[in-house]
């Protein structure tokens, strides 16, 4: 019985293919990016130093790293995170920065697009609040 269910699941996965995996990855990455933006805000407030996420790649972006601005130079405070190849990431800015007061330096918009899902992350400058919305089914 269990082997029949496993076979049915394998057939279903092969029919849905990589687009299902890409859609799930876009959801995971949108949530992770939103949490990392919140992390940058909290670290900036706690340390008194500006923190920012630097998106890597020329756009579409391939990943990002969290940095802390110090008088001695910028320091990476976390390991780089990569986006999967099947998720296209675009942004209005390649550096998403928070001040020591928790404010964002600009209104940032980041879009993650998978085959059947699109996520929009919006950062409000005055409060640094991050809003994550799925914009396509």
C-alpha positions in Angstrom: 0.0 0.0 0.0 2.8 2.4 0.9 4.7 1.7 -2.3 1.5 2.5 -4.3 1.2 5.8 -2.6 4.9 6.5 -3.2 4.5 5.7 -6.9 1.5 7.9 -7.2 3.4 10.8 -5.5 6.3 10.3 -7.9 4.0 10.4 -10.9 2.4 13.6 -9.6 5.7 15.2 -8.9 7.0 14.4 -12.4 3.8 15.9 -14.0 4.1 19.1 -12.0 7.8 19.2 -12.5 10.1 21.9 -11.6 7.5 24.6 -11.6 6.0 23.3 -8.4 9.4 23.3 -6.7 10.1 26.8 -8.0 6.8 28.1 -6.7 7.5 26.6 -3.3 11.0 28.0 -3.3 9.7 31.5 -4.2 7.4 31.3 -1.1 10.2 30.2 1.1 12.6 32.9 -0.3 10.1 35.7 0.0 9.6 34.8 3.7 13.3 34.4 4.4 14.1 37.8 2.7 11.3 39.5 4.7 12.7 38.1 7.9 16.3 39.0 7.0 15.1 42.6 6.3 13.5 42.6 9.8 16.8 41.2 11.1 18.7 44.1 9.5 16.4 46.6 11.1 16.6 45.0 14.6 20.4 44.8 14.4 20.7 48.4 13.4 18.6 49.5 16.3 20.4 47.2 18.8 23.9 48.1 17.7 23.5 51.8 16.7 25.1 51.0 13.3 23.4 51.0 10.0 22.8 47.6 8.5 21.9 46.6 5.0 21.2 43.8 2.7 23.3 43.9 -0.5 21.8 42.1 -3.4 24.3 40.3 -5.6 24.3 39.9 -9.3 23.5 42.5 -12.0 19.7 42.0 -11.9 18.0 39.7 -11.8 19.7 39.2 -8.5 21.2 35.9 -7.5 21.5 36.3 -3.7 22.2 38.7 -0.9 24.4 39.3 2.2 23.6 41.2 5.4 26.2 43.8 6.3 26.9 46.2 9.2 28.4 49.6 8.6 31.1 50.5 11.0 33.7 53.2 11.2 36.4 50.6 10.2 34.4 49.5 7.1 31.5 47.3 6.3 31.4 43.9 7.8 29.3 40.9 6.7 27.3 39.7 9.7 25.7 36.6 8.1 26.6 34.1 5.4 25.4 34.9 1.9 22.1 33.6 0.8 21.4 32.5 -2.7 18.2 32.5 -4.7 17.3 29.4 -6.8 17.9 29.8 -10.6 14.2 29.3 -11.4 13.2 32.3 -9.2 13.7 35.7 -10.8 14.5 38.4 -8.3 14.3 42.1 -9.2 14.5 45.2 -7.0 14.3 49.0 -7.1 17.7 49.1 -5.2 20.6 46.7 -4.8 21.3 47.9 -1.3 18.4 47.8 1.2 19.6 49.8 4.2 18.3 50.6 7.7 19.5 53.4 10.0 20.3 53.0 13.6 16.7 54.3 14.3 15.2 51.5 12.3 14.2 53.6 9.4 14.8 52.5 5.8 16.7 54.9 3.6 14.2 54.6 0.8 11.0 52.9 -0.3 12.3 49.5 -1.4 10.4 47.1 -3.7 11.6 43.6 -4.3 9.9 41.1 -6.6 10.3 37.4 -6.6 8.8 35.7 -9.7 8.4 31.9 -10.1 6.4 30.2 -12.9 3.1 30.5 -11.2 3.7 32.8 -8.3 4.9 36.4 -7.8 5.8 37.9 -4.4 6.2 41.6 -3.8 8.1 42.9 -0.7 7.6 46.6 0.1 9.6 48.5 2.7 8.2 51.7 4.1 10.9 54.3 4.7 9.6 56.1 7.8 9.0 52.9 9.8 11.2 50.3 8.1 8.1 48.0 8.0 8.2 45.1 5.5 5.0 44.0 3.8 5.0 40.8 1.8 2.2 40.1 -0.6 1.6 37.4 -3.2 0.6 39.3 -6.3 -0.1 36.4 -8.7 -1.8 33.1 -7.9 
